[in-house]
């Protein structure tokens, strides 16, 4: 294919490269690009950005897309031509609005591109979904907005929770039998494992932990030999994890205590010395094994989780 170049596009590309602090064109991956064209079709310089929505907000949008205009008005009071808009700004100052538009029939979605002065420059055809890639082209530049759901995350400080404690059997056995954390038992019995035979034993053990004297699990809780008690405790935890695997299909090997926000970590766990750094972990594809509210949740993982980043109290990456 014959390659040619466009001088105006070359200047635009170089200008954007300077703003992005890069000297490599994302289109042809060449330094000092002169504007990429292939044959009669422009391989437009592509700028990308994202709109990341909370799951709750995306659920609301999807719910509206499944309703009629009358149903939306009756339930939420939203009228014809009212919109729900999330905007994204590109490195060159152009802005894309991703809109859900209410109408008499079914609502629809569209994307509109504006310049720095707020003048409309491009728009898409109407669609009936909100997430995914929205592509707009203006002046030989391809603008792509990706709308996606925010990845669920949690926060912790290893100064509090302890670095290196990840093994599911070890941590859960310690929590249940040493720290007497009955919430793990109750949360599983009332949640993930509520329809399974082991749920009754979880409730029995929860009762024993809070009672003056064990009724159901005296062989573990009142075992005088420490090593024997520990092995029996771990064996029971393995039964729990086997049941979780049977129910969810997830073979939980590792666990992490995580809080919903850095503020929760500070409020619940900061004692004498201030906490200044927090590790952020993904909670996607995990199983909640215990939920203490602001005190944190115990998440179970199949693979050893690694921190996404470390942040300060202002949620800035450090």
C-alpha positions in Angstrom: 0.0 0.0 0.0 1.2 3.5 -0.9 1.9 5.8 2.1 1.5 9.5 1.8 1.4 12.3 4.4 -0.6 15.3 5.3 1.2 18.4 6.6 -1.6 19.7 8.8 -2.1 16.3 10.3 1.6 16.0 11.0 1.6 19.3 12.9 -1.4 18.1 14.9 0.1 14.8 15.7 3.4 16.4 16.9 1.4 18.9 19.0 -0.5 16.1 20.7 2.8 14.1 21.1 4.3 17.1 23.0 1.3 17.3 25.3 1.5 13.6 26.0 5.3 13.9 26.4 6.0 11.2 23.7 7.8 11.4 20.4 6.3 8.2 19.0 3.2 8.2 16.9 0.6 5.7 18.3 -0.6 5.0 14.8 2.6 4.0 13.0 4.9 3.8 16.1 7.5 5.9 14.3 9.3 8.8 15.8 8.7 12.3 14.2 5.7 11.0 12.3 4.6 13.1 9.3 1.0 12.2 9.5 -0.1 8.6 8.6 -2.1 7.8 5.5 -2.4 4.4 3.8 -3.8 4.4 0.3 -7.2 6.2 0.1 -8.1 5.4 3.7 -6.7 7.6 6.5 -5.1 5.8 9.3 -6.2 8.7 11.6 -4.2 9.5 14.6 -6.2 8.1 17.5 -6.6 9.7 20.9 -8.2 7.6 23.7 -9.7 8.3 27.0 -12.0 6.5 29.5 -15.1 7.1 31.5 -15.1 4.8 34.5 -18.5 4.4 36.3 -19.4 2.9 39.6 -21.4 -0.3 39.2 -24.4 1.3 40.9 -24.5 4.2 38.3 -24.1 1.8 35.4 -26.9 -0.4 36.8 -29.2 2.6 36.8 -28.4 3.5 33.2 -29.0 -0.1 32.1 -32.3 -0.2 34.0 -33.4 3.0 32.2 -32.4 1.4 28.8 -34.8 -1.5 29.6 -37.8 0.8 30.3 -40.1 2.9 28.1 -40.4 6.6 28.3 -43.7 6.4 30.2 -42.2 3.9 32.7 -39.2 6.1 33.3 -41.4 9.2 33.9 -43.7 7.3 36.3 -40.8 5.9 38.3 -38.2 8.6 38.2 -39.9 11.7 36.8 -37.5 12.0 33.9 -39.2 13.6 30.9 -38.6 13.6 27.1 -35.3 15.1 26.0 -33.8 14.9 29.5 -30.4 13.3 29.5 -27.9 11.6 31.7 -24.4 12.7 30.6 -20.8 11.6 31.5 -18.0 13.5 29.8 -14.4 12.7 29.0 -11.7 15.2 27.9 -9.0 14.2 25.5 -5.3 15.3 25.7 -5.8 17.9 23.0 -8.7 19.6 24.8 -11.6 18.0 22.8 -14.5 16.7 24.9 -16.8 13.8 24.3 -20.2 13.6 26.0 -21.7 10.1 26.3 -25.4 10.6 26.7 -28.5 8.6 27.5 -31.5 10.5 26.1 -35.0 10.0 27.4 -37.7 10.0 24.7 -41.4 8.9 24.3 -40.5 5.5 23.2 -37.3 3.7 24.4 -34.4 5.8 25.5 -31.2 5.7 23.4 -27.5 6.5 23.8 -25.2 8.6 21.7 -21.8 10.3 21.8 -21.2 14.0 20.9 -17.7 15.6 20.3 -17.1 19.2 21.3 -14.1 21.5 20.8 -12.4 23.6 23.4 -14.9 26.4 22.9 -17.9 24.1 23.3 -18.9 23.8 19.7 -20.2 20.5 18.4 -17.9 18.9 15.9 -19.1 15.3 15.5 -21.7 12.8 16.8 -22.5 9.1 16.6 -25.6 7.2 15.5 -27.9 6.3 18.3 -27.3 3.1 20.2 -29.0 1.1 22.9 -26.1 0.4 25.2 -23.8 2.5 27.2 -20.5 0.7 27.8 -17.8 -0.1 25.3 -15.9 2.0 22.8 -17.5 5.2 21.4 -15.6 6.4 18.3 -15.9 9.9 16.8 -13.8 11.3 14.0 -13.0 15.0 13.4 -10.4 16.7 11.3 -8.6 13.4 10.5 -8.2 12.5 14.2 -10.0 9.5 15.6 -11.4 10.1 19.2 -12.2 7.0 21.1 -14.0 6.9 24.5 -14.2 3.7 26.4 -17.0 3.5 29.0 -16.5 0.8 31.5 -17.4 -0.2 35.0 -15.1 0.7 37.8 -13.1 -2.3 39.0 -14.0 -3.0 42.6 -11.1 -2.4 45.0 -10.3 -2.5 48.7 -7.6 -0.9 50.8 -5.3 -2.1 53.6 -2.1 -1.1 55.4 0.2 -3.9 56.1 1.4 -1.9 59.2 -1.9 -2.9 60.7 -3.0 -6.2 59.1 0.5 -7.6 58.9 2.6 -8.2 55.8 2.7 -11.8 54.4 -0.4 -13.3 56.0 -2.2 -14.6 52.9 -2.7 -18.4 53.3 -6.4 -19.0 53.5 -6.3 -22.0 55.8 -3.8 -20.4 58.2 -5.6 -17.0 58.4 -9.1 -18.4 58.7 -8.1 -21.0 61.3 -6.5 -18.2 63.3 -9.4 -15.8 62.9 -12.0 -18.4 63.9 -10.4 -20.5 66.6 -7.9 -18.0 68.1 -9.6 -14.6 67.6 -13.1 -16.1 67.8 -14.3 -14.3 64.7 -17.7 -15.8 64.4 -18.6 -13.4 61.6 -16.8 -15.6 59.1 -19.0 -18.6 60.1 -22.2 -16.5 60.2 -21.5 -14.8 56.9 -20.9 -18.0 55.0 -23.8 -19.9 56.7 -26.2 -17.0 55.8 -24.7 -16.3 52.4 -22.6 -18.4 50.0 -23.1 -21.7 51.9 -26.6 -21.3 53.2 -28.0 -24.1 51.0 -25.3 -26.6 51.9 -25.1 -29.2 54.6 -22.0 -27.5 56.2 -24.1 -24.4 57.0 -25.5 -26.1 60.1 -22.0 -26.9 61.4 -20.9 -23.3 60.8 -23.8 -22.2 63.0 -22.9 -24.7 65.7 -19.3 -23.6 65.8 -20.5 -19.9 65.9 -22.6 -20.8 68.9 -19.7 -22.7 70.6 -17.3 -19.7 70.2 -19.7 -17.4 72.0 -20.7 -20.0 74.7 -18.9 -20.6 78.1 -18.4 -24.2 77.2 -18.3 -25.9 73.8 -21.3 -28.2 72.9 -20.6 -29.2 69.3 -16.9 -28.6 68.8 -15.4 -29.5 72.1 -12.9 -31.8 70.3 -11.3 -28.7 68.9 -12.1 -25.9 71.3 -11.2 -27.9 74.4 -8.4 -30.0 73.1 -5.5 -29.7 75.5 -2.8 -30.6 73.0 -2.1 -27.3 71.0 -0.7 -29.1 67.9 -3.7 -31.5 67.7 -6.2 -28.6 68.2 -4.5 -26.6 65.4 -4.6 -29.5 63.0 -8.3 -30.2 63.7 -9.0 -26.5 63.2 -7.2 -26.4 59.9 -9.0 -29.5 58.8 -12.4 -27.9 59.4 -11.3 -24.8 57.5 -10.4 -27.0 54.6 -13.9 -28.4 54.7 -15.3 -24.9 54.6 -13.1 -24.0 51.6 -14.1 -27.3 49.8 -17.7 -26.3 50.2 -17.0 -22.8 48.9 -15.3 -24.4 45.8 -18.3 -26.7 45.3 -20.7 -23.8 45.5 -18.8 -21.1 43.6 -16.3 -23.0 41.5 -13.5 -21.0 43.1 -10.6 -22.8 44.7 -9.7 -20.3 47.4 -6.1 -20.4 48.4 -5.4 -16.9 49.7 -7.3 -14.3 51.7 -6.9 -10.5 52.4 -8.6 -8.2 54.9 -9.6 -5.1 52.9 -11.6 -2.0 53.8 -13.8 -0.1 51.3 -11.9 3.1 51.6 -8.7 4.6 53.1 -11.0 6.6 55.5 -12.3 3.3 56.9 -8.8 2.0 57.4 -7.9 5.2 59.3 -11.1 5.4 61.3 -11.1 1.7 62.4 -7.4 1.0 62.8 -5.3 4.1 63.3 -4.2 4.1 66.9 -1.0 5.9 67.9 1.0 6.5 64.7 -0.8 8.0 61.7 -1.2 5.8 58.6 0.1 7.6 55.5 0.2 4.9 52.8 -2.4 2.3 51.8 -2.2 -0.6 49.4 -5.0 -0.9 46.8 -6.1 -4.4 45.7 -8.7 -5.6 43.2 -11.6 -7.5 44.7 -12.9 -8.7 41.3 -13.2 -12.5 41.0 -13.0 -12.9 44.8 -15.4 -14.4 47.4 -16.4 -12.4 50.5 -15.8 -14.7 53.4 -16.5 -12.2 56.2 -18.0 -8.7 56.3 -17.4 -6.5 59.3 -18.7 -3.3 57.7 -16.2 -0.4 58.2 -14.0 -3.0 60.0 -13.2 -4.6 56.7 -14.1 -7.6 54.6 -12.2 -10.9 54.3 -11.8 -11.6 50.5 -10.9 -15.0 49.3 -8.7 -15.4 46.1 -7.7 -18.3 43.9 -4.4 -16.7 43.0 -2.0 -14.7 45.2 -3.3 -11.1 45.0 -0.8 -8.3 44.3 -1.3 -4.6 45.1 -2.5 -2.5 42.2 -0.8 0.6 43.6 0.0 2.4 46.8 -1.9 5.6 47.6 -1.8 8.4 50.2 -4.8 9.8 52.1 -5.7 12.0 49.1 -5.9 8.9 46.9 -2.8 10.0 45.0 -0.5 7.2 43.8 2.8 7.2 45.7 
